[in-house]
Amino acid sequence: MLENYLPILIFIGVGLLVGIIPLALGMVIGPHRPDGAKNSPYECGFEAFEDSRMKFDVRFYLVAILFIIFDLEIAFLFPWAVALDSIGLFGLLAMALFLGILVIGFIYEWKKGALEWE
């Protein structure tokens, strides 16, 4: 009965080796030249200048949400473009409505100044 589990154990062992061997090789072969700049804490390329629990500007979140919205728009455009021949005029009008709503939202964000950075 236990011989049925042998391939699974071999698979797990090979997976662990594939994950551990490159890390170990990097630690052994890689250069070790730490300095003050490499060991200093940083986040998003900025120096740590205040408490880590400080409030972020809401524009960070707006940019992230806008990125997700337009990324999803592109994700919907690819399958639509591939299937455009089979879905016909209805598919074209549905995508035009979808893109129209997104453009209206983009214009609203633009007019509100969400895309302006000081």
C-alpha positions in Angstrom: 0.0 0.0 0.0 2.8 2.4 0.8 4.5 1.9 -2.6 1.6 3.9 -4.1 2.8 7.0 -2.3 6.4 6.6 -3.6 5.9 8.7 -6.8 4.3 11.4 -4.7 7.2 11.5 -2.3 9.7 11.5 -5.2 7.8 14.4 -6.7 7.9 16.4 -3.5 11.6 15.6 -3.0 12.5 16.8 -6.5 10.4 19.9 -6.0 12.1 20.8 -2.8 15.5 20.2 -4.4 14.7 22.4 -7.4 13.7 25.1 -4.9 16.5 24.8 -2.4 19.5 24.1 -4.6 19.4 27.5 -6.5 19.0 29.4 -3.2 21.9 27.5 -1.6 24.1 28.1 -4.7 23.2 31.8 -4.7 24.2 32.1 -1.1 27.5 30.2 -1.6 28.6 31.5 -4.9 27.1 35.0 -4.8 29.1 38.1 -3.7 28.7 39.2 -0.1 29.5 43.0 0.0 26.9 44.6 2.3 27.1 48.3 2.9 24.9 50.9 4.5 22.7 51.6 1.5 22.0 47.9 0.9 21.1 47.2 4.5 18.9 50.3 4.9 15.1 49.9 5.0 13.3 51.2 2.0 9.8 51.1 0.4 8.9 51.9 -3.1 12.2 53.6 -3.7 11.7 56.2 -0.9 13.8 56.6 2.2 11.9 55.7 5.4 11.3 59.2 6.9 8.3 58.7 9.2 6.4 56.0 11.1 5.4 53.1 9.0 1.8 53.5 10.1 1.4 56.9 8.5 -1.5 57.5 6.2 -0.9 57.4 2.5 -2.4 59.9 0.1 -5.6 58.8 -1.5 -4.1 59.3 -5.0 -2.0 56.2 -4.6 -5.2 54.2 -4.3 -6.9 56.0 -7.1 -4.0 55.3 -9.4 -4.1 51.6 -8.4 -7.8 51.4 -9.0 -7.5 53.1 -12.4 -4.8 50.7 -13.4 -6.9 47.7 -12.4 -9.9 49.1 -14.4 -8.0 49.7 -17.5 -6.1 46.4 -17.2 -9.4 44.6 -17.0 -10.6 46.5 -20.0 -7.7 45.2 -22.0 -8.3 41.7 -20.7 -11.9 41.9 -22.0 -10.9 43.3 -25.4 -8.7 40.3 -26.4 -11.4 37.6 -26.3 -13.9 40.0 -27.8 -11.6 40.7 -30.7 -11.0 37.0 -31.3 -14.7 36.2 -31.2 -16.0 39.3 -33.1 -16.8 37.3 -36.2 -19.1 34.9 -34.4 -20.9 37.4 -32.1 -21.7 39.9 -34.8 -23.4 43.3 -34.4 -24.7 42.6 -30.9 -21.1 41.9 -29.6 -19.9 45.1 -31.3 -22.6 47.2 -29.7 -22.1 45.6 -26.3 -18.4 46.4 -26.4 -19.1 49.9 -27.6 -21.4 50.4 -24.6 -18.7 48.9 -22.3 -16.0 51.1 -23.7 -18.3 54.2 -23.6 -19.0 53.7 -19.9 -15.2 53.3 -19.2 -14.5 56.5 -21.2 -17.1 58.4 -19.3 -15.5 57.2 -16.0 -12.1 58.2 -17.3 -13.3 61.7 -18.3 -14.9 62.0 -14.8 -11.6 61.1 -13.1 -9.7 63.5 -15.3 -12.1 66.4 -14.6 -11.9 65.6 -10.8 -8.1 65.9 -11.0 -7.4 62.3 -9.9 -4.7 62.0 -12.6 -2.9 65.2 -11.5 0.2 64.7 -9.4 1.7 67.6 -7.4 
